[in-house]
Amino acid sequence: MIHEVVSAMPGTFYRRPDPASEPFAAEGTIVGPDDVVGVIEVMKMFHEVRAGVSGTVVEFLVDDGDVVAMGGPFIRIEVSD
């Protein structure tokens, strides 16, 4: 089963905490429900985005720095049993 992580708010999506750091997750990364997979910036405030499920990241639907809409999917995770 594929789980889509959706944005709880409109803003700018970033895959890493800062430009010099490694991404929180990449395609193939195994994640747990509480693992941070990105951040959304809204008015200079950064909000962590958690996977919400256990599984493997299979696809990012947006690029680093893209604007996301509220409710819009941006990561697909294959849920583990």
mmCIF file of the N, C-alpha and C atoms, coordinates in Angstrom:
data_MODEL
# 
_entry.id   MODEL 
# 
loop_
_atom_site.group_PDB 
_atom_site.id 
_atom_site.type_symbol 
_atom_site.label_atom_id 
_atom_site.label_alt_id 
_atom_site.label_comp_id 
_atom_site.label_asym_id 
_atom_site.label_entity_id 
_atom_site.label_seq_id 
_atom_site.pdbx_PDB_ins_code 
_atom_site.Cartn_x 
_atom_site.Cartn_y 
_atom_site.Cartn_z 
_atom_site.occupancy 
_atom_site.B_iso_or_equiv 
_atom_site.pdbx_formal_charge 
_atom_site.auth_seq_id 
_atom_site.auth_comp_id 
_atom_site.auth_asym_id 
_atom_site.auth_atom_id 
_atom_site.pdbx_PDB_model_num 
ATOM 1   N N  . MET A 1 1  ? 0.844  -1.182 0.000  1.00 0.00 ? 1  MET A N  1 
ATOM 2   C CA . MET A 1 1  ? 0.000  0.000  0.000  1.00 0.00 ? 1  MET A CA 1 
ATOM 3   C C  . MET A 1 1  ? 0.887  1.242  0.000  1.00 0.00 ? 1  MET A C  1 
ATOM 4   N N  . ILE A 1 2  ? 0.483  2.243  -0.744 1.00 0.00 ? 2  ILE A N  1 
ATOM 5   C CA . ILE A 1 2  ? 1.223  3.503  -0.816 1.00 0.00 ? 2  ILE A CA 1 
ATOM 6   C C  . ILE A 1 2  ? 0.493  4.563  0.021  1.00 0.00 ? 2  ILE A C  1 
ATOM 7   N N  . HIS A 1 3  ? 1.262  5.225  0.882  1.00 0.00 ? 3  HIS A N  1 
ATOM 8   C CA . HIS A 1 3  ? 0.755  6.330  1.705  1.00 0.00 ? 3  HIS A CA 1 
ATOM 9   C C  . HIS A 1 3  ? 1.325  7.623  1.136  1.00 0.00 ? 3  HIS A C  1 
ATOM 10  N N  . GLU A 1 4  ? 0.476  8.616  0.912  1.00 0.00 ? 4  GLU A N  1 
ATOM 11  C CA . GLU A 1 4  ? 0.940  9.923  0.465  1.00 0.00 ? 4  GLU A CA 1 
ATOM 12  C C  . GLU A 1 4  ? 0.962  10.884 1.644  1.00 0.00 ? 4  GLU A C  1 
ATOM 13  N N  . VAL A 1 5  ? 2.120  11.473 1.880  1.00 0.00 ? 5  VAL A N  1 
ATOM 14  C CA . VAL A 1 5  ? 2.255  12.508 2.899  1.00 0.00 ? 5  VAL A CA 1 
ATOM 15  C C  . VAL A 1 5  ? 1.754  13.796 2.263  1.00 0.00 ? 5  VAL A C  1 
ATOM 16  N N  . VAL A 1 6  ? 0.801  14.447 2.922  1.00 0.00 ? 6  VAL A N  1 
ATOM 17  C CA . VAL A 1 6  ? 0.222  15.679 2.385  1.00 0.00 ? 6  VAL A CA 1 
ATOM 18  C C  . VAL A 1 6  ? 0.575  16.858 3.276  1.00 0.00 ? 6  VAL A C  1 
ATOM 19  N N  . SER A 1 7  ? 0.554  18.018 2.692  1.00 0.00 ? 7  SER A N  1 
ATOM 20  C CA . SER A 1 7  ? 0.890  19.242 3.408  1.00 0.00 ? 7  SER A CA 1 
ATOM 21  C C  . SER A 1 7  ? -0.279 19.698 4.278  1.00 0.00 ? 7  SER A C  1 
ATOM 22  N N  . ALA A 1 8  ? 0.024  19.975 5.531  1.00 0.00 ? 8  ALA A N  1 
ATOM 23  C CA . ALA A 1 8  ? -0.995 20.482 6.454  1.00 0.00 ? 8  ALA A CA 1 
ATOM 24  C C  . ALA A 1 8  ? -1.211 21.980 6.298  1.00 0.00 ? 8  ALA A C  1 
ATOM 25  N N  . MET A 1 9  ? -0.339 22.614 5.494  1.00 0.00 ? 9  MET A N  1 
ATOM 26  C CA . MET A 1 9  ? -0.416 24.065 5.307  1.00 0.00 ? 9  MET A CA 1 
ATOM 27  C C  . MET A 1 9  ? 0.270  24.439 3.999  1.00 0.00 ? 9  MET A C  1 
ATOM 28  N N  . PRO A 1 10 ? -0.074 25.586 3.433  1.00 0.00 ? 10 PRO A N  1 
ATOM 29  C CA . PRO A 1 10 ? 0.655  26.039 2.252  1.00 0.00 ? 10 PRO A CA 1 
ATOM 30  C C  . PRO A 1 10 ? 2.006  26.611 2.665  1.00 0.00 ? 10 PRO A C  1 
ATOM 31  N N  . GLY A 1 11 ? 3.005  26.411 1.838  1.00 0.00 ? 11 GLY A N  1 
ATOM 32  C CA . GLY A 1 11 ? 4.318  26.949 2.152  1.00 0.00 ? 11 GLY A CA 1 
ATOM 33  C C  . GLY A 1 11 ? 5.359  26.404 1.196  1.00 0.00 ? 11 GLY A C  1 
ATOM 34  N N  . THR A 1 12 ? 6.615  26.553 1.577  1.00 0.00 ? 12 THR A N  1 
ATOM 35  C CA . THR A 1 12 ? 7.733  26.079 0.767  1.00 0.00 ? 12 THR A CA 1 
ATOM 36  C C  . THR A 1 12 ? 8.316  24.831 1.413  1.00 0.00 ? 12 THR A C  1 
ATOM 37  N N  . PHE A 1 13 ? 8.429  23.768 0.614  1.00 0.00 ? 13 PHE A N  1 
ATOM 38  C CA . PHE A 1 13 ? 8.924  22.482 1.113  1.00 0.00 ? 13 PHE A CA 1 
ATOM 39  C C  . PHE A 1 13 ? 10.432 22.391 0.946  1.00 0.00 ? 13 PHE A C  1 
ATOM 40  N N  . TYR A 1 14 ? 11.100 21.928 2.002  1.00 0.00 ? 14 TYR A N  1 
ATOM 41  C CA . TYR A 1 14 ? 12.542 21.690 1.956  1.00 0.00 ? 14 TYR A CA 1 
ATOM 42  C C  . TYR A 1 14 ? 12.837 20.276 2.425  1.00 0.00 ? 14 TYR A C  1 
ATOM 43  N N  . ARG A 1 15 ? 13.743 19.613 1.734  1.00 0.00 ? 15 ARG A N  1 
ATOM 44  C CA . ARG A 1 15 ? 14.107 18.238 2.065  1.00 0.00 ? 15 ARG A CA 1 
ATOM 45  C C  . ARG A 1 15 ? 15.208 18.164 3.108  1.00 0.00 ? 15 ARG A C  1 
ATOM 46  N N  . ARG A 1 16 ? 15.815 19.288 3.458  1.00 0.00 ? 16 ARG A N  1 
ATOM 47  C CA . ARG A 1 16 ? 16.929 19.292 4.418  1.00 0.00 ? 16 ARG A CA 1 
ATOM 48  C C  . ARG A 1 16 ? 16.759 20.451 5.395  1.00 0.00 ? 16 ARG A C  1 
ATOM 49  N N  . PRO A 1 17 ? 17.357 20.339 6.584  1.00 0.00 ? 17 PRO A N  1 
ATOM 50  C CA . PRO A 1 17 ? 17.184 21.401 7.587  1.00 0.00 ? 17 PRO A CA 1 
ATOM 51  C C  . PRO A 1 17 ? 17.875 22.706 7.208  1.00 0.00 ? 17 PRO A C  1 
ATOM 52  N N  . ASP A 1 18 ? 18.960 22.636 6.432  1.00 0.00 ? 18 ASP A N  1 
ATOM 53  C CA . ASP A 1 18 ? 19.661 23.821 5.950  1.00 0.00 ? 18 ASP A CA 1 
ATOM 54  C C  . ASP A 1 18 ? 20.456 23.417 4.712  1.00 0.00 ? 18 ASP A C  1 
ATOM 55  N N  . PRO A 1 19 ? 20.899 24.396 3.920  1.00 0.00 ? 19 PRO A N  1 
ATOM 56  C CA . PRO A 1 19 ? 21.552 24.062 2.649  1.00 0.00 ? 19 PRO A CA 1 
ATOM 57  C C  . PRO A 1 19 ? 22.800 23.181 2.767  1.00 0.00 ? 19 PRO A C  1 
ATOM 58  N N  . ALA A 1 20 ? 23.487 23.225 3.904  1.00 0.00 ? 20 ALA A N  1 
ATOM 59  C CA . ALA A 1 20 ? 24.723 22.453 4.066  1.00 0.00 ? 20 ALA A CA 1 
ATOM 60  C C  . ALA A 1 20 ? 24.484 21.037 4.589  1.00 0.00 ? 20 ALA A C  1 
ATOM 61  N N  . SER A 1 21 ? 23.274 20.721 5.000  1.00 0.00 ? 21 SER A N  1 
ATOM 62  C CA . SER A 1 21 ? 22.975 19.417 5.605  1.00 0.00 ? 21 SER A CA 1 
ATOM 63  C C  . SER A 1 21 ? 22.484 18.407 4.573  1.00 0.00 ? 21 SER A C  1 
ATOM 64  N N  . GLU A 1 22 ? 22.585 17.140 4.951  1.00 0.00 ? 22 GLU A N  1 
ATOM 65  C CA . GLU A 1 22 ? 22.035 16.060 4.140  1.00 0.00 ? 22 GLU A CA 1 
ATOM 66  C C  . GLU A 1 22 ? 20.513 16.104 4.229  1.00 0.00 ? 22 GLU A C  1 
ATOM 67  N N  . PRO A 1 23 ? 19.815 15.580 3.215  1.00 0.00 ? 23 PRO A N  1 
ATOM 68  C CA . PRO A 1 23 ? 18.350 15.531 3.281  1.00 0.00 ? 23 PRO A CA 1 
ATOM 69  C C  . PRO A 1 23 ? 17.869 14.662 4.452  1.00 0.00 ? 23 PRO A C  1 
ATOM 70  N N  . PHE A 1 24 ? 16.683 14.982 4.953  1.00 0.00 ? 24 PHE A N  1 
ATOM 71  C CA . PHE A 1 24 ? 16.076 14.169 6.002  1.00 0.00 ? 24 PHE A CA 1 
ATOM 72  C C  . PHE A 1 24 ? 15.864 12.743 5.505  1.00 0.00 ? 24 PHE A C  1 
ATOM 73  N N  . ALA A 1 25 ? 15.432 12.604 4.247  1.00 0.00 ? 25 ALA A N  1 
ATOM 74  C CA . ALA A 1 25 ? 15.156 11.298 3.654  1.00 0.00 ? 25 ALA A CA 1 
ATOM 75  C C  . ALA A 1 25 ? 15.354 11.397 2.149  1.00 0.00 ? 25 ALA A C  1 
ATOM 76  N N  . ALA A 1 26 ? 15.562 10.247 1.532  1.00 0.00 ? 26 ALA A N  1 
ATOM 77  C CA . ALA A 1 26 ? 15.699 10.160 0.082  1.00 0.00 ? 26 ALA A CA 1 
ATOM 78  C C  . ALA A 1 26 ? 14.922 8.939  -0.382 1.00 0.00 ? 26 ALA A C  1 
ATOM 79  N N  . GLU A 1 27 ? 14.765 8.792  -1.677 1.00 0.00 ? 27 GLU A N  1 
ATOM 80  C CA . GLU A 1 27 ? 14.117 7.600  -2.189 1.00 0.00 ? 27 GLU A CA 1 
ATOM 81  C C  . GLU A 1 27 ? 14.887 6.383  -1.682 1.00 0.00 ? 27 GLU A C  1 
ATOM 82  N N  . GLY A 1 28 ? 14.162 5.404  -1.153 1.00 0.00 ? 28 GLY A N  1 
ATOM 83  C CA . GLY A 1 28 ? 14.791 4.205  -0.610 1.00 0.00 ? 28 GLY A CA 1 
ATOM 84  C C  . GLY A 1 28 ? 15.036 4.239  0.886  1.00 0.00 ? 28 GLY A C  1 
ATOM 85  N N  . THR A 1 29 ? 14.867 5.402  1.511  1.00 0.00 ? 29 THR A N  1 
ATOM 86  C CA . THR A 1 29 ? 15.054 5.524  2.953  1.00 0.00 ? 29 THR A CA 1 
ATOM 87  C C  . THR A 1 29 ? 13.909 4.831  3.687  1.00 0.00 ? 29 THR A C  1 
ATOM 88  N N  . ILE A 1 30 ? 14.251 4.020  4.685  1.00 0.00 ? 30 ILE A N  1 
ATOM 89  C CA . ILE A 1 30 ? 13.244 3.395  5.535  1.00 0.00 ? 30 ILE A CA 1 
ATOM 90  C C  . ILE A 1 30 ? 12.931 4.372  6.660  1.00 0.00 ? 30 ILE A C  1 
ATOM 91  N N  . VAL A 1 31 ? 11.652 4.658  6.848  1.00 0.00 ? 31 VAL A N  1 
ATOM 92  C CA . VAL A 1 31 ? 11.220 5.641  7.843  1.00 0.00 ? 31 VAL A CA 1 
ATOM 93  C C  . VAL A 1 31 ? 10.195 5.032  8.797  1.00 0.00 ? 31 VAL A C  1 
ATOM 94  N N  . GLY A 1 32 ? 10.088 5.642  9.962  1.00 0.00 ? 32 GLY A N  1 
ATOM 95  C CA . GLY A 1 32 ? 9.051  5.309  10.925 1.00 0.00 ? 32 GLY A CA 1 
ATOM 96  C C  . GLY A 1 32 ? 8.052  6.440  10.993 1.00 0.00 ? 32 GLY A C  1 
ATOM 97  N N  . PRO A 1 33 ? 6.942  6.237  11.675 1.00 0.00 ? 33 PRO A N  1 
ATOM 98  C CA . PRO A 1 33 ? 5.876  7.247  11.711 1.00 0.00 ? 33 PRO A CA 1 
ATOM 99  C C  . PRO A 1 33 ? 6.320  8.615  12.234 1.00 0.00 ? 33 PRO A C  1 
ATOM 100 N N  . ASP A 1 34 ? 7.268  8.635  13.166 1.00 0.00 ? 34 ASP A N  1 
ATOM 101 C CA . ASP A 1 34 ? 7.698  9.893  13.773 1.00 0.00 ? 34 ASP A CA 1 
ATOM 102 C C  . ASP A 1 34 ? 8.937  10.499 13.121 1.00 0.00 ? 34 ASP A C  1 
ATOM 103 N N  . ASP A 1 35 ? 9.448  9.862  12.071 1.00 0.00 ? 35 ASP A N  1 
ATOM 104 C CA . ASP A 1 35 ? 10.642 10.378 11.401 1.00 0.00 ? 35 ASP A CA 1 
ATOM 105 C C  . ASP A 1 35 ? 10.308 11.618 10.570 1.00 0.00 ? 35 ASP A C  1 
ATOM 106 N N  . VAL A 1 36 ? 11.175 12.624 10.667 1.00 0.00 ? 36 VAL A N  1 
ATOM 107 C CA . VAL A 1 36 ? 11.008 13.843 9.882  1.00 0.00 ? 36 VAL A CA 1 
ATOM 108 C C  . VAL A 1 36 ? 11.463 13.554 8.454  1.00 0.00 ? 36 VAL A C  1 
ATOM 109 N N  . VAL A 1 37 ? 10.621 13.892 7.478  1.00 0.00 ? 37 VAL A N  1 
ATOM 110 C CA . VAL A 1 37 ? 10.952 13.678 6.065  1.00 0.00 ? 37 VAL A CA 1 
ATOM 111 C C  . VAL A 1 37 ? 11.116 14.996 5.314  1.00 0.00 ? 37 VAL A C  1 
ATOM 112 N N  . GLY A 1 38 ? 10.878 16.107 5.982  1.00 0.00 ? 38 GLY A N  1 
ATOM 113 C CA . GLY A 1 38 ? 11.031 17.421 5.377  1.00 0.00 ? 38 GLY A CA 1 
ATOM 114 C C  . GLY A 1 38 ? 10.512 18.498 6.305  1.00 0.00 ? 38 GLY A C  1 
ATOM 115 N N  . VAL A 1 39 ? 10.616 19.733 5.852  1.00 0.00 ? 39 VAL A N  1 
ATOM 116 C CA . VAL A 1 39 ? 10.064 20.866 6.594  1.00 0.00 ? 39 VAL A CA 1 
ATOM 117 C C  . VAL A 1 39 ? 9.302  21.762 5.620  1.00 0.00 ? 39 VAL A C  1 
ATOM 118 N N  . ILE A 1 40 ? 8.316  22.453 6.147  1.00 0.00 ? 40 ILE A N  1 
ATOM 119 C CA . ILE A 1 40 ? 7.582  23.441 5.364  1.00 0.00 ? 40 ILE A CA 1 
ATOM 120 C C  . ILE A 1 40 ? 7.800  24.797 6.012  1.00 0.00 ? 40 ILE A C  1 
ATOM 121 N N  . GLU A 1 41 ? 8.245  25.754 5.193  1.00 0.00 ? 41 GLU A N  1 
ATOM 122 C CA . GLU A 1 41 ? 8.468  27.113 5.681  1.00 0.00 ? 41 GLU A CA 1 
ATOM 123 C C  . GLU A 1 41 ? 7.235  27.953 5.398  1.00 0.00 ? 41 GLU A C  1 
ATOM 124 N N  . VAL A 1 42 ? 6.748  28.584 6.450  1.00 0.00 ? 42 VAL A N  1 
ATOM 125 C CA . VAL A 1 42 ? 5.625  29.504 6.340  1.00 0.00 ? 42 VAL A CA 1 
ATOM 126 C C  . VAL A 1 42 ? 6.003  30.755 7.125  1.00 0.00 ? 42 VAL A C  1 
ATOM 127 N N  . MET A 1 43 ? 6.108  31.870 6.459  1.00 0.00 ? 43 MET A N  1 
ATOM 128 C CA . MET A 1 43 ? 6.409  33.157 7.098  1.00 0.00 ? 43 MET A CA 1 
ATOM 129 C C  . MET A 1 43 ? 7.643  33.078 8.002  1.00 0.00 ? 43 MET A C  1 
ATOM 130 N N  . LYS A 1 44 ? 8.736  32.511 7.457  1.00 0.00 ? 44 LYS A N  1 
ATOM 131 C CA . LYS A 1 44 ? 10.028 32.398 8.147  1.00 0.00 ? 44 LYS A CA 1 
ATOM 132 C C  . LYS A 1 44 ? 10.009 31.426 9.331  1.00 0.00 ? 44 LYS A C  1 
ATOM 133 N N  . MET A 1 45 ? 8.947  30.644 9.469  1.00 0.00 ? 45 MET A N  1 
ATOM 134 C CA . MET A 1 45 ? 8.884  29.605 10.507 1.00 0.00 ? 45 MET A CA 1 
ATOM 135 C C  . MET A 1 45 ? 8.905  28.246 9.811  1.00 0.00 ? 45 MET A C  1 
ATOM 136 N N  . PHE A 1 46 ? 9.650  27.310 10.384 1.00 0.00 ? 46 PHE A N  1 
ATOM 137 C CA . PHE A 1 46 ? 9.799  25.986 9.788  1.00 0.00 ? 46 PHE A CA 1 
ATOM 138 C C  . PHE A 1 46 ? 9.021  24.960 10.604 1.00 0.00 ? 46 PHE A C  1 
ATOM 139 N N  . HIS A 1 47 ? 8.206  24.178 9.908  1.00 0.00 ? 47 HIS A N  1 
ATOM 140 C CA . HIS A 1 47 ? 7.363  23.165 10.536 1.00 0.00 ? 47 HIS A CA 1 
ATOM 141 C C  . HIS A 1 47 ? 7.795  21.794 10.032 1.00 0.00 ? 47 HIS A C  1 
ATOM 142 N N  . GLU A 1 48 ? 8.146  20.912 10.965 1.00 0.00 ? 48 GLU A N  1 
ATOM 143 C CA . GLU A 1 48 ? 8.588  19.575 10.590 1.00 0.00 ? 48 GLU A CA 1 
ATOM 144 C C  . GLU A 1 48 ? 7.429  18.766 10.020 1.00 0.00 ? 48 GLU A C  1 
ATOM 145 N N  . VAL A 1 49 ? 7.746  17.980 9.003  1.00 0.00 ? 49 VAL A N  1 
ATOM 146 C CA . VAL A 1 49 ? 6.776  17.063 8.406  1.00 0.00 ? 49 VAL A CA 1 
ATOM 147 C C  . VAL A 1 49 ? 7.239  15.655 8.752  1.00 0.00 ? 49 VAL A C  1 
ATOM 148 N N  . ARG A 1 50 ? 6.370  14.881 9.379  1.00 0.00 ? 50 ARG A N  1 
ATOM 149 C CA . ARG A 1 50 ? 6.705  13.509 9.770  1.00 0.00 ? 50 ARG A CA 1 
ATOM 150 C C  . ARG A 1 50 ? 6.075  12.518 8.790  1.00 0.00 ? 50 ARG A C  1 
ATOM 151 N N  . ALA A 1 51 ? 6.701  11.363 8.688  1.00 0.00 ? 51 ALA A N  1 
ATOM 152 C CA . ALA A 1 51 ? 6.251  10.340 7.731  1.00 0.00 ? 51 ALA A CA 1 
ATOM 153 C C  . ALA A 1 51 ? 4.818  9.888  8.007  1.00 0.00 ? 51 ALA A C  1 
ATOM 154 N N  . GLY A 1 52 ? 4.486  9.685  9.268  1.00 0.00 ? 52 GLY A N  1 
ATOM 155 C CA . GLY A 1 52 ? 3.129  9.271  9.615  1.00 0.00 ? 52 GLY A CA 1 
ATOM 156 C C  . GLY A 1 52 ? 2.890  7.774  9.531  1.00 0.00 ? 52 GLY A C  1 
ATOM 157 N N  . VAL A 1 53 ? 3.785  7.044  8.868  1.00 0.00 ? 53 VAL A N  1 
ATOM 158 C CA . VAL A 1 53 ? 3.682  5.583  8.732  1.00 0.00 ? 53 VAL A CA 1 
ATOM 159 C C  . VAL A 1 53 ? 5.085  4.996  8.730  1.00 0.00 ? 53 VAL A C  1 
ATOM 160 N N  . SER A 1 54 ? 5.165  3.680  8.911  1.00 0.00 ? 54 SER A N  1 
ATOM 161 C CA . SER A 1 54 ? 6.428  2.966  8.747  1.00 0.00 ? 54 SER A CA 1 
ATOM 162 C C  . SER A 1 54 ? 6.489  2.443  7.322  1.00 0.00 ? 54 SER A C  1 
ATOM 163 N N  . GLY A 1 55 ? 7.626  2.618  6.689  1.00 0.00 ? 55 GLY A N  1 
ATOM 164 C CA . GLY A 1 55 ? 7.766  2.125  5.327  1.00 0.00 ? 55 GLY A CA 1 
ATOM 165 C C  . GLY A 1 55 ? 8.999  2.670  4.648  1.00 0.00 ? 55 GLY A C  1 
ATOM 166 N N  . THR A 1 56 ? 8.990  2.621  3.318  1.00 0.00 ? 56 THR A N  1 
ATOM 167 C CA . THR A 1 56 ? 10.113 3.051  2.500  1.00 0.00 ? 56 THR A CA 1 
ATOM 168 C C  . THR A 1 56 ? 9.682  4.199  1.596  1.00 0.00 ? 56 THR A C  1 
ATOM 169 N N  . VAL A 1 57 ? 10.456 5.286  1.617  1.00 0.00 ? 57 VAL A N  1 
ATOM 170 C CA . VAL A 1 57 ? 10.169 6.416  0.736  1.00 0.00 ? 57 VAL A CA 1 
ATOM 171 C C  . VAL A 1 57 ? 10.393 5.949  -0.704 1.00 0.00 ? 57 VAL A C  1 
ATOM 172 N N  . VAL A 1 58 ? 9.355  6.081  -1.530 1.00 0.00 ? 58 VAL A N  1 
ATOM 173 C CA . VAL A 1 58 ? 9.482  5.656  -2.926 1.00 0.00 ? 58 VAL A CA 1 
ATOM 174 C C  . VAL A 1 58 ? 9.566  6.822  -3.899 1.00 0.00 ? 58 VAL A C  1 
ATOM 175 N N  . GLU A 1 59 ? 9.032  7.988  -3.511 1.00 0.00 ? 59 GLU A N  1 
ATOM 176 C CA . GLU A 1 59 ? 9.046  9.099  -4.464 1.00 0.00 ? 59 GLU A CA 1 
ATOM 177 C C  . GLU A 1 59 ? 8.760  10.432 -3.771 1.00 0.00 ? 59 GLU A C  1 
ATOM 178 N N  . PHE A 1 60 ? 9.499  11.446 -4.182 1.00 0.00 ? 60 PHE A N  1 
ATOM 179 C CA . PHE A 1 60 ? 9.183  12.830 -3.816 1.00 0.00 ? 60 PHE A CA 1 
ATOM 180 C C  . PHE A 1 60 ? 8.446  13.430 -5.004 1.00 0.00 ? 60 PHE A C  1 
ATOM 181 N N  . LEU A 1 61 ? 7.283  13.990 -4.767 1.00 0.00 ? 61 LEU A N  1 
ATOM 182 C CA . LEU A 1 61 ? 6.460  14.555 -5.828 1.00 0.00 ? 61 LEU A CA 1 
ATOM 183 C C  . LEU A 1 61 ? 6.778  16.014 -6.111 1.00 0.00 ? 61 LEU A C  1 
ATOM 184 N N  . VAL A 1 62 ? 7.570  16.635 -5.237 1.00 0.00 ? 62 VAL A N  1 
ATOM 185 C CA . VAL A 1 62 ? 8.000  18.022 -5.413 1.00 0.00 ? 62 VAL A CA 1 
ATOM 186 C C  . VAL A 1 62 ? 9.500  18.095 -5.201 1.00 0.00 ? 62 VAL A C  1 
ATOM 187 N N  . ASP A 1 63 ? 10.116 19.122 -5.757 1.00 0.00 ? 63 ASP A N  1 
ATOM 188 C CA . ASP A 1 63 ? 11.544 19.341 -5.580 1.00 0.00 ? 63 ASP A CA 1 
ATOM 189 C C  . ASP A 1 63 ? 11.802 20.209 -4.359 1.00 0.00 ? 63 ASP A C  1 
ATOM 190 N N  . ASP A 1 64 ? 13.013 20.158 -3.881 1.00 0.00 ? 64 ASP A N  1 
ATOM 191 C CA . ASP A 1 64 ? 13.437 21.001 -2.771 1.00 0.00 ? 64 ASP A CA 1 
ATOM 192 C C  . ASP A 1 64 ? 13.213 22.462 -3.144 1.00 0.00 ? 64 ASP A C  1 
ATOM 193 N N  . GLY A 1 65 ? 12.500 23.194 -2.291 1.00 0.00 ? 65 GLY A N  1 
ATOM 194 C CA . GLY A 1 65 ? 12.237 24.608 -2.537 1.00 0.00 ? 65 GLY A CA 1 
ATOM 195 C C  . GLY A 1 65 ? 10.946 24.892 -3.277 1.00 0.00 ? 65 GLY A C  1 
ATOM 196 N N  . ASP A 1 66 ? 10.210 23.840 -3.636 1.00 0.00 ? 66 ASP A N  1 
ATOM 197 C CA . ASP A 1 66 ? 8.924  24.037 -4.319 1.00 0.00 ? 66 ASP A CA 1 
ATOM 198 C C  . ASP A 1 66 ? 7.842  24.480 -3.336 1.00 0.00 ? 66 ASP A C  1 
ATOM 199 N N  . VAL A 1 67 ? 6.901  25.245 -3.843 1.00 0.00 ? 67 VAL A N  1 
ATOM 200 C CA . VAL A 1 67 ? 5.740  25.658 -3.050 1.00 0.00 ? 67 VAL A CA 1 
ATOM 201 C C  . VAL A 1 67 ? 4.729  24.516 -3.062 1.00 0.00 ? 67 VAL A C  1 
ATOM 202 N N  . VAL A 1 68 ? 4.186  24.217 -1.872 1.00 0.00 ? 68 VAL A N  1 
ATOM 203 C CA . VAL A 1 68 ? 3.161  23.179 -1.755 1.00 0.00 ? 68 VAL A CA 1 
ATOM 204 C C  . VAL A 1 68 ? 1.863  23.809 -1.274 1.00 0.00 ? 68 VAL A C  1 
ATOM 205 N N  . ALA A 1 69 ? 0.765  23.258 -1.739 1.00 0.00 ? 69 ALA A N  1 
ATOM 206 C CA . ALA A 1 69 ? -0.558 23.734 -1.335 1.00 0.00 ? 69 ALA A CA 1 
ATOM 207 C C  . ALA A 1 69 ? -1.052 22.908 -0.153 1.00 0.00 ? 69 ALA A C  1 
ATOM 208 N N  . MET A 1 70 ? -1.904 23.489 0.636  1.00 0.00 ? 70 MET A N  1 
ATOM 209 C CA . MET A 1 70 ? -2.504 22.759 1.755  1.00 0.00 ? 70 MET A CA 1 
ATOM 210 C C  . MET A 1 70 ? -3.257 21.549 1.202  1.00 0.00 ? 70 MET A C  1 
ATOM 211 N N  . GLY A 1 71 ? -2.979 20.378 1.756  1.00 0.00 ? 71 GLY A N  1 
ATOM 212 C CA . GLY A 1 71 ? -3.629 19.146 1.324  1.00 0.00 ? 71 GLY A CA 1 
ATOM 213 C C  . GLY A 1 71 ? -2.984 18.488 0.125  1.00 0.00 ? 71 GLY A C  1 
ATOM 214 N N  . GLY A 1 72 ? -1.982 19.150 -0.442 1.00 0.00 ? 72 GLY A N  1 
ATOM 215 C CA . GLY A 1 72 ? -1.308 18.588 -1.604 1.00 0.00 ? 72 GLY A CA 1 
ATOM 216 C C  . GLY A 1 72 ? -0.303 17.519 -1.217 1.00 0.00 ? 72 GLY A C  1 
ATOM 217 N N  . PRO A 1 73 ? -0.291 16.378 -1.921 1.00 0.00 ? 73 PRO A N  1 
ATOM 218 C CA . PRO A 1 73 ? 0.677  15.327 -1.622 1.00 0.00 ? 73 PRO A CA 1 
ATOM 219 C C  . PRO A 1 73 ? 2.071  15.711 -2.100 1.00 0.00 ? 73 PRO A C  1 
ATOM 220 N N  . PHE A 1 74 ? 3.097  15.319 -1.353 1.00 0.00 ? 74 PHE A N  1 
ATOM 221 C CA . PHE A 1 74 ? 4.446  15.620 -1.807 1.00 0.00 ? 74 PHE A CA 1 
ATOM 222 C C  . PHE A 1 74 ? 5.445  14.502 -1.607 1.00 0.00 ? 74 PHE A C  1 
ATOM 223 N N  . ILE A 1 75 ? 5.066  13.444 -0.868 1.00 0.00 ? 75 ILE A N  1 
ATOM 224 C CA . ILE A 1 75 ? 5.941  12.277 -0.695 1.00 0.00 ? 75 ILE A CA 1 
ATOM 225 C C  . ILE A 1 75 ? 5.076  11.024 -0.734 1.00 0.00 ? 75 ILE A C  1 
ATOM 226 N N  . ARG A 1 76 ? 5.578  9.991  -1.400 1.00 0.00 ? 76 ARG A N  1 
ATOM 227 C CA . ARG A 1 76 ? 4.906  8.682  -1.385 1.00 0.00 ? 76 ARG A CA 1 
ATOM 228 C C  . ARG A 1 76 ? 5.783  7.695  -0.619 1.00 0.00 ? 76 ARG A C  1 
ATOM 229 N N  . ILE A 1 77 ? 5.134  6.974  0.302  1.00 0.00 ? 77 ILE A N  1 
ATOM 230 C CA . ILE A 1 77 ? 5.834  5.982  1.127  1.00 0.00 ? 77 ILE A CA 1 
ATOM 231 C C  . ILE A 1 77 ? 5.136  4.644  0.952  1.00 0.00 ? 77 ILE A C  1 
ATOM 232 N N  . GLU A 1 78 ? 5.907  3.607  0.627  1.00 0.00 ? 78 GLU A N  1 
ATOM 233 C CA . GLU A 1 78 ? 5.356  2.257  0.580  1.00 0.00 ? 78 GLU A CA 1 
ATOM 234 C C  . GLU A 1 78 ? 5.299  1.736  2.007  1.00 0.00 ? 78 GLU A C  1 
ATOM 235 N N  . VAL A 1 79 ? 4.091  1.484  2.486  1.00 0.00 ? 79 VAL A N  1 
ATOM 236 C CA . VAL A 1 79 ? 3.889  1.095  3.884  1.00 0.00 ? 79 VAL A CA 1 
ATOM 237 C C  . VAL A 1 79 ? 4.364  -0.337 4.088  1.00 0.00 ? 79 VAL A C  1 
ATOM 238 N N  . SER A 1 80 ? 5.121  -0.543 5.159  1.00 0.00 ? 80 SER A N  1 
ATOM 239 C CA . SER A 1 80 ? 5.594  -1.894 5.505  1.00 0.00 ? 80 SER A CA 1 
ATOM 240 C C  . SER A 1 80 ? 4.530  -2.598 6.343  1.00 0.00 ? 80 SER A C  1 
ATOM 241 N N  . ASP A 1 81 ? 4.542  -3.899 6.281  1.00 0.00 ? 81 ASP A N  1 
ATOM 242 C CA . ASP A 1 81 ? 3.552  -4.713 7.041  1.00 0.00 ? 81 ASP A CA 1 
ATOM 243 C C  . ASP A 1 81 ? 3.870  -4.760 8.507  1.00 0.00 ? 81 ASP A C  1 
# 
